[in-house]
């Protein structure tokens, strides 16, 4: 296989899109105030790198804390809902209904209730990312082969042991699928919270750039946001690969 054919198709399409964007801006002489070319966005990233980094660190801290707490709460809640069926029947409709509230309405309310500190932003990230992880875990638990569960039960294994030996390994792929879905929302939720009220963050940087009619800086903030999300997805992919071997037996059992 040649080196050219090993290039990911997504990278090829991205390069072609950027080349077409750059060419259009130059040939059509589009004002940078309306649509800056990719070269202008890259120049803004380089010139503003110190300021962007300062805001990015704040966004990363909020997103990381909120996402970590969300994963912890979702795991604990999934175990409770799995072992207590009546609790699941009572809470799941409420959790589903909570997902119908638009993010643009939640962010101002969080700021209004909890002020401009760290808490409202972290809570918003948790609210946005919690549900996909919870649903993915519950779906993964349901995939456990009944024959394996019955076998361990007949050998005297309690519910906890069955959960650790069969159900958890089977649920691992679903768990990481839910993590990847929620990861795409974590940075976005943080930026929305920063829009509503914050002192630092990529959201504040983009909002300030928009008010100053600096489209290049707005797009620079968008690029940073996308890069942060991709880095988080990459970290989750690495964690998935590292844990795959340990739980491979349980996953094979489901097949």
Beta strands, then each sheet from edge to edge (+ up, - down):
end
